[in-house]
Amino acid sequence: MGLQKYHTYNGGAPECAPNGSETHYGWTAHRGRHIALIKCCPCDTAPPRTAYVQGEADTFFSLPAAVRIQGRHVRGVLMRDDEGWSFTADKF
């Protein structure tokens, strides 16, 4: 099974942040518009990657997510600040 949980749609251009990350959205009937993935997302353990949202938000500023590093699925959280989204791994 792949990392992508939510389908993305082309409902407009992705939102670009100052740190270079691109936010792509999905849409479902029960959740409405929501973040599905972040492309070019800065990671704490690797160069920028595509981070896939894996579930519901833990807090207002974080989302559970996963990236693929050296052929492995690495789980962690997406954190939001003034520069944009960034990925922090749980353990690697």
ABEGO torsion letter per residue (X at the ends): XBABABBBBBAEBBBBBAAGBBBBBBBBAAAEBBBABBBGBBBAABBBBBBBBABBBABAABBBBBBBBGGBBBBBBBBBBAAEBBBBBABX
